Amino acid sequence: MLPSGASSMPPPPNPAAYFPPPRVTLPSGLDILRTYSGAVIFLEILFGTIVWILVASTGVPLLLLQGWVMFVAVTAWFLSIVFLCVFLFGYANRIAVNWNQTDFLFHGTTFVFYFGAFLLQAATTSLHYFPRKFNSTTQEKLLADHEYNISIAASIFAFATAVCYGCSTALALRRWRL
């Protein structure tokens, strides 16, 4: 007979014993900003902010192209801030994830999307001299001269941001494979 209140079932296993410890090679806290990866992530956030401010300040003549550029810029910007905060506040040491692999997958995917966004922004910029309406007798351009200059700057910063994500991908691959 079992004593009162006892159960014939064994106690449930400790779930923490089945999860591997997190694999983190980046430091936590403010020390991450002293590494190359932390500095590049900071540049990604800075350049990404400039890109979406510049794209938002144009008249957006081609909604499909610049809408995608805006979506990629804002989404990458937000996710980069979240990724940096995970390391700044030390959550990387508490969450059982292979952070080196996650870093590589995040930055590699974002690099592909951001490079595509750069190409679309450059394509929008190249349409500067096309008329706004093909059947019109006026020669109103698709992009005004001021918007053209802003679009050039947005293309340059989108390329710089894509390069930053490419550098982060290379650094993450190096950390992941070591």
WORABEL-V194260 format. One record per pair of residues at least 4 apart in sequence whose ideal C-beta (glycine too) atoms are under 8 Angstrom apart, sorted by sequence separation. I is the first residue (numbers start at 1). J is the second residue. If there is no record, write none. Layout:
# WORABEL-V194260
i=I j=J
i=I j=J
This chain:
# WORABEL-V194260
i=2 j=6
i=13 j=17
i=14 j=18
i=15 j=19
i=24 j=28
i=27 j=31
i=28 j=32
i=30 j=34
i=31 j=35
i=34 j=38
i=35 j=39
i=36 j=40
i=37 j=41
i=38 j=42
i=39 j=43
i=40 j=44
i=41 j=45
i=42 j=46
i=43 j=47
i=44 j=48
i=45 j=49
i=46 j=50
i=47 j=51
i=48 j=52
i=49 j=53
i=50 j=54
i=51 j=55
i=52 j=56
i=53 j=57
i=54 j=58
i=62 j=66
i=63 j=67
i=64 j=68
i=65 j=69
i=66 j=70
i=67 j=71
i=68 j=72
i=69 j=73
i=70 j=74
i=71 j=75
i=72 j=76
i=73 j=77
i=74 j=78
i=75 j=79
i=76 j=80
i=77 j=81
i=78 j=82
i=79 j=83
i=80 j=84
i=81 j=85
i=82 j=86
i=83 j=87
i=84 j=88
i=85 j=89
i=87 j=91
i=90 j=94
i=91 j=95
i=98 j=102
i=99 j=103
i=100 j=104
i=101 j=105
i=102 j=106
i=103 j=107
i=104 j=108
i=105 j=109
i=106 j=110
i=107 j=111
i=108 j=112
i=109 j=113
i=110 j=114
i=111 j=115
i=112 j=116
i=113 j=117
i=114 j=118
i=115 j=119
i=116 j=120
i=117 j=121
i=118 j=122
i=119 j=123
i=120 j=124
i=121 j=125
i=122 j=126
i=123 j=127
i=132 j=136
i=136 j=140
i=143 j=147
i=144 j=148
i=145 j=149
i=146 j=150
i=147 j=151
i=148 j=152
i=149 j=153
i=150 j=154
i=151 j=155
i=152 j=156
i=153 j=157
i=154 j=158
i=155 j=159
i=156 j=160
i=157 j=161
i=158 j=162
i=159 j=163
i=160 j=164
i=161 j=165
i=162 j=166
i=163 j=167
i=164 j=168
i=165 j=169
i=166 j=170
i=167 j=171
i=168 j=172
i=169 j=173
i=170 j=174
i=171 j=175
i=172 j=176
i=173 j=177
i=174 j=178
i=2 j=7
i=13 j=18
i=27 j=32
i=32 j=37
i=33 j=38
i=55 j=60
i=61 j=66
i=86 j=91
i=87 j=92
i=92 j=97
i=97 j=102
i=131 j=136
i=133 j=138
i=143 j=148
i=2 j=8
i=26 j=32
i=32 j=38
i=33 j=39
i=60 j=66
i=85 j=91
i=86 j=92
i=27 j=34
i=60 j=67
i=92 j=99
i=131 j=138
i=133 j=140
i=141 j=148
i=27 j=35
i=58 j=66
i=131 j=139
i=132 j=140
i=143 j=151
i=26 j=35
i=33 j=42
i=86 j=95
i=131 j=140
i=132 j=141
i=131 j=141
i=132 j=142
i=26 j=37
i=55 j=66
i=130 j=141
i=131 j=142
i=26 j=38
i=129 j=141
i=130 j=142
i=128 j=141
i=129 j=142
i=55 j=69
i=56 j=70
i=128 j=142
i=55 j=70
i=127 j=142
i=128 j=143
i=127 j=143
i=51 j=69
i=52 j=70
i=55 j=73
i=125 j=143
i=124 j=143
i=83 j=103
i=128 j=148
i=52 j=73
i=51 j=73
i=52 j=74
i=83 j=106
i=125 j=148
i=128 j=151
i=48 j=73
i=52 j=77
i=125 j=151
i=79 j=106
i=124 j=151
i=125 j=152
i=48 j=76
i=49 j=77
i=48 j=77
i=125 j=154
i=80 j=110
i=121 j=151
i=125 j=155
i=79 j=110
i=44 j=76
i=45 j=77
i=48 j=80
i=44 j=77
i=121 j=154
i=122 j=155
i=76 j=110
i=121 j=155
i=45 j=80
i=44 j=80
i=45 j=81
i=122 j=158
i=76 j=113
i=118 j=155
i=121 j=158
i=122 j=159
i=76 j=114
i=41 j=80
i=45 j=84
i=118 j=158
i=72 j=113
i=73 j=114
i=117 j=158
i=118 j=159
i=41 j=83
i=42 j=84
i=72 j=114
i=41 j=84
i=118 j=161
i=72 j=116
i=73 j=117
i=114 j=158
i=118 j=162
i=72 j=117
i=117 j=162
i=38 j=84
i=114 j=161
i=115 j=162
i=68 j=116
i=69 j=117
i=114 j=162
i=38 j=87
i=68 j=117
i=69 j=120
i=111 j=162
i=114 j=165
i=115 j=166
i=32 j=84
i=68 j=120
i=69 j=121
i=66 j=120
i=111 j=165
i=32 j=87
i=65 j=120
i=66 j=121
i=69 j=124
i=110 j=165
i=111 j=166
i=32 j=88
i=65 j=121
i=111 j=168
i=29 j=87
i=30 j=88
i=65 j=123
i=66 j=124
i=107 j=165
i=111 j=169
i=28 j=87
i=29 j=88
i=65 j=124
i=27 j=87
i=28 j=88
i=26 j=87
i=28 j=89
i=29 j=90
i=107 j=168
i=108 j=169
i=28 j=90
i=62 j=124
i=107 j=169
i=61 j=124
i=28 j=92
i=108 j=172
i=28 j=93
i=62 j=127
i=103 j=168
i=104 j=169
i=107 j=172
i=108 j=173
i=26 j=92
i=37 j=103
i=55 j=121
i=61 j=127
i=24 j=92
i=104 j=172
i=24 j=93
i=103 j=172
i=104 j=173
i=22 j=92
i=51 j=121
i=22 j=93
i=61 j=132
i=104 j=175
i=22 j=94
i=100 j=172
i=103 j=175
i=104 j=176
i=22 j=95
i=26 j=99
i=103 j=176
i=22 j=96
i=25 j=99
i=21 j=96
i=22 j=97
i=23 j=98
i=24 j=99
i=25 j=100
i=100 j=175
i=101 j=176
i=20 j=96
i=22 j=98
i=23 j=99
i=24 j=100
i=100 j=176
i=19 j=96
i=22 j=99
i=23 j=100
i=26 j=103
i=23 j=101
i=62 j=142
i=61 j=142
i=61 j=143
i=59 j=143
i=58 j=143
i=59 j=144
i=69 j=154
i=73 j=158
i=76 j=161
i=61 j=147
i=59 j=147
i=73 j=161
i=58 j=147
i=69 j=158
i=76 j=165
i=58 j=150
i=57 j=150
i=58 j=151
i=54 j=150
i=58 j=154
i=54 j=151
i=54 j=153
i=55 j=154
i=54 j=154
i=51 j=154
i=54 j=157
i=51 j=157
i=50 j=157
i=51 j=158
i=47 j=157
i=51 j=161
i=47 j=160
i=48 j=161
i=47 j=161
i=44 j=161
i=47 j=164
i=44 j=164
i=43 j=164
i=44 j=165
i=40 j=164
i=44 j=168
i=40 j=167
i=41 j=168
i=40 j=168
i=37 j=168
i=40 j=171
i=37 j=171
i=36 j=171
i=37 j=172
i=37 j=175
i=26 j=175
i=25 j=175
i=25 j=178
